[in-house]
Amino acid sequence: MGAIISLAHLNKTFRVADRPKGRLAGLRGLFARDMRTVAAVDDVSFDIRQGEILGLAGLIGSGRSEIARCIFGADSFDSGEIH
């Protein structure tokens, strides 16, 4: 029997502000921010077949919620396929 949910090479990134360091850091951060890209999900692939149960385990910030949000359409993803 085929997969009812299939993820292939799913990738998702976020752009976040770098926090400046120093005594005037908070003030500098109000006017200009340096941005960096963070990979939340990096090349995730799996199939779920009828009757199977999938558990996602990982530390805080490992991308579990982002994977679920992409599967259910709450968030977009950068590349990969979901069927």
Stockholm file with secondary structure:
# STOCKHOLM 1.0

chainA/1-83         MGAIISLAHLNKTFRVADRPKGRLAGLRGLFARDMRTVAAVDDVSFDIRQGEILGLAGLIGSGRSEIARCIFGADSFDSGEIH
#=GR chainA/1-83 SS CCEEEEEEEEEEEEEEECCCCSTTHHHHHHHCCCEEEEEEEEEEEEEEETTCCCCCCCCTTSSHHHHHHHHTTSSCCSEEEEC
#=GC SS_cons        CCEEEEEEEEEEEEEEECCCCSTTHHHHHHHCCCEEEEEEEEEEEEEEETTCCCCCCCCTTSSHHHHHHHHTTSSCCSEEEEC
//
